[in-house]
Amino acid sequence: MKGEVLMPLFKEIYEMCKKIPKGKVATYGQIAILIGRPRCARQVGWALHGVPEEENVPCHRVVNRFGGLCKCFGFGGPEMQKQLLEAEGIHVRTDYTVDLKEYIWEN
């Protein structure tokens, strides 16, 4: 039953994340606000941690409120997230953060 309740929320999250363009990032909180659920940043993280492959969600473009990459990025850890972001032209600092002033997605 709990999964059935969360599934519509997860779909909303996935659809919003699909709108993040290459070369830009969004924060978990930003995604929550954009879907009209400003207090659901944690749920955004849960949803992105287990994205079904067929959804084709660019979850590597979502970072924390400080620009930090996910320590437990669901698809290969922070090093994989770093590689995916850098392949799109986003500079990732040695501390695994990105400059939000430069790369934040302005929806």
KEKE-3310 file (N, C-alpha, C; in steps of 0.2 Angstrom, whole numbers, plus 5000, padded with zeros to 4 digits):
npx = (5004:5010:5019:5011:5005:5017:5021:5014:5020:5033:5033:5030:5042:5051:5047:5049:5063:5067:5067:5078:5091:5105:5121:5117:5112:5100:5094:5089:5079:5075:5068:5058:5051:5047:5038:5028:5028:5035:5041:5047:5060:5068:5061:5062:5075:5074:5066:5075:5085:5082:5078:5069:5077:5071:5064:5073:5079:5088:5096:5108:5110:5105:5109:5114:5109:5120:5127:5133:5138:5130:5134:5131:5127:5116:5120:5133:5141:5149:5159:5155:5144:5151:5158:5148:5142:5153:5155:5145:5150:5150:5159:5167:5172:5186:5182:5170:5159:5148:5148:5135:5130:5135:5130:5116:5100:5088:5072)
npy = (4994:5006:5009:5010:5023:5031:5030:5039:5051:5049:5047:5060:5067:5060:5065:5079:5079:5075:5086:5094:5102:5096:5100:5107:5108:5103:5105:5094:5099:5110:5102:5097:5108:5113:5103:5106:5102:5107:5102:5090:5086:5075:5064:5066:5062:5049:5044:5045:5037:5025:5024:5016:5009:5010:5022:5032:5043:5058:5057:5060:5073:5079:5087:5090:5104:5111:5109:5097:5081:5065:5055:5041:5038:5030:5023:5019:5027:5042:5045:5040:5048:5060:5058:5058:5070:5078:5074:5081:5094:5100:5107:5098:5100:5095:5092:5085:5094:5105:5121:5130:5143:5144:5133:5130:5125:5136:5136)
npz = (5000:5004:4994:4983:4986:4986:4973:4963:4967:4965:4951:4947:4952:4944:4931:4932:4934:4922:4914:4917:4909:4899:4906:4916:4934:4947:4963:4977:4985:4976:4966:4973:4977:4964:4960:4968:4981:4993:5005:5003:5000:5004:5000:4986:4985:4989:4979:4968:4971:4967:4954:4941:4927:4914:4915:4912:4918:4921:4934:4939:4938:4949:4964:4981:4992:4994:4983:4982:4977:4977:4990:4990:4977:4967:4956:4954:4963:4969:4961:4948:4946:4945:4934:4924:4925:4922:4909:4903:4903:4915:4928:4941:4957:4967:4980:4977:4973:4965:4957:4961:4958:4945:4938:4941:4937:4930:4930)
capx = (5000:5014:5022:5006:5005:5023:5022:5012:5025:5039:5032:5031:5049:5055:5045:5052:5070:5069:5067:5084:5095:5112:5125:5114:5110:5095:5094:5083:5074:5072:5064:5052:5047:5044:5032:5023:5029:5042:5044:5048:5067:5070:5057:5065:5081:5072:5064:5080:5090:5079:5075:5069:5081:5066:5062:5078:5079:5095:5096:5115:5110:5102:5114:5111:5108:5127:5130:5137:5136:5127:5139:5128:5124:5113:5122:5140:5144:5150:5164:5151:5140:5156:5160:5142:5142:5159:5154:5140:5153:5150:5165:5166:5177:5189:5178:5164:5154:5148:5146:5127:5129:5136:5126:5110:5095:5083:5066)
capy = (5000:5012:5009:5013:5030:5035:5029:5045:5056:5047:5049:5068:5068:5058:5069:5085:5078:5074:5093:5097:5101:5095:5106:5111:5104:5105:5102:5090:5104:5113:5098:5096:5115:5113:5099:5108:5098:5110:5099:5083:5085:5069:5060:5066:5058:5041:5042:5045:5032:5018:5025:5011:5010:5012:5029:5036:5050:5060:5059:5062:5081:5082:5087:5093:5111:5114:5108:5091:5075:5060:5050:5035:5039:5024:5020:5019:5031:5049:5045:5039:5055:5065:5057:5059:5078:5081:5073:5086:5100:5103:5106:5095:5101:5090:5089:5083:5098:5109:5128:5131:5149:5143:5127:5129:5126:5141:5134)
capz = (5000:5004:4987:4979:4988:4984:4965:4959:4969:4961:4944:4947:4952:4937:4925:4933:4933:4914:4911:4918:4903:4900:4908:4922:4939:4951:4970:4979:4987:4971:4963:4978:4976:4957:4959:4972:4987:4996:5011:5001:4997:5006:4996:4980:4985:4989:4972:4963:4972:4964:4947:4936:4921:4909:4916:4908:4922:4922:4941:4940:4937:4955:4969:4987:4993:4994:4976:4983:4974:4982:4992:4988:4971:4966:4950:4954:4968:4967:4955:4942:4945:4943:4927:4920:4925:4918:4901:4900:4903:4922:4932:4948:4961:4970:4985:4974:4973:4959:4958:4960:4955:4938:4935:4944:4932:4931:4927)
cpx = (5004:5017:5017:5005:5011:5023:5020:5017:5031:5039:5033:5038:5053:5053:5049:5060:5072:5069:5073:5088:5102:5116:5122:5112:5104:5096:5088:5077:5071:5067:5057:5048:5043:5038:5027:5023:5035:5045:5046:5055:5069:5067:5060:5072:5080:5070:5070:5085:5088:5076:5075:5073:5076:5064:5067:5078:5087:5097:5103:5115:5107:5108:5110:5112:5115:5130:5134:5134:5134:5133:5137:5124:5122:5116:5130:5144:5146:5155:5160:5147:5145:5157:5154:5141:5147:5158:5149:5143:5152:5156:5164:5172:5180:5186:5171:5158:5154:5146:5139:5126:5130:5131:5119:5105:5090:5077:5062)
cpy = (5006:5014:5012:5021:5034:5035:5036:5051:5055:5049:5056:5070:5066:5063:5076:5085:5078:5081:5096:5096:5099:5101:5110:5105:5107:5102:5098:5094:5108:5109:5097:5103:5115:5108:5100:5105:5101:5106:5092:5082:5078:5063:5060:5062:5050:5039:5041:5040:5025:5019:5019:5013:5013:5019:5034:5043:5052:5062:5061:5070:5084:5081:5090:5101:5115:5113:5101:5085:5070:5055:5043:5035:5032:5020:5020:5023:5038:5050:5044:5046:5060:5065:5059:5067:5081:5080:5078:5093:5104:5101:5103:5096:5095:5087:5087:5087:5102:5116:5130:5138:5149:5138:5126:5130:5131:5139:5139)
cpz = (5000:4998:4982:4980:4985:4976:4962:4961:4965:4954:4943:4947:4946:4932:4926:4932:4926:4911:4912:4912:4904:4901:4914:4928:4943:4958:4972:4981:4981:4967:4967:4977:4969:4956:4964:4979:4991:5002:5009:4998:4998:5001:4988:4980:4985:4982:4967:4964:4969:4958:4943:4930:4915:4909:4912:4911:4923:4929:4943:4940:4944:4960:4976:4987:4993:4987:4977:4980:4979:4984:4991:4982:4968:4960:4949:4959:4965:4962:4949:4941:4943:4936:4922:4920:4921:4910:4898:4901:4910:4926:4939:4952:4965:4977:4983:4975:4967:4961:4956:4956:4947:4935:4937:4938:4934:4927:4926)
residu = (MET:LYS:GLY:GLU:VAL:LEU:MET:PRO:LEU:PHE:LYS:GLU:ILE:TYR:GLU:MET:CYS:LYS:LYS:ILE:PRO:LYS:GLY:LYS:VAL:ALA:THR:TYR:GLY:GLN:ILE:ALA:ILE:LEU:ILE:GLY:ARG:PRO:ARG:CYS:ALA:ARG:GLN:VAL:GLY:TRP:ALA:LEU:HIS:GLY:VAL:PRO:GLU:GLU:GLU:ASN:VAL:PRO:CYS:HIS:ARG:VAL:VAL:ASN:ARG:PHE:GLY:GLY:LEU:CYS:LYS:CYS:PHE:GLY:PHE:GLY:GLY:PRO:GLU:MET:GLN:LYS:GLN:LEU:LEU:GLU:ALA:GLU:GLY:ILE:HIS:VAL:ARG:THR:ASP:TYR:THR:VAL:ASP:LEU:LYS:GLU:TYR:ILE:TRP:GLU:ASN)
# end
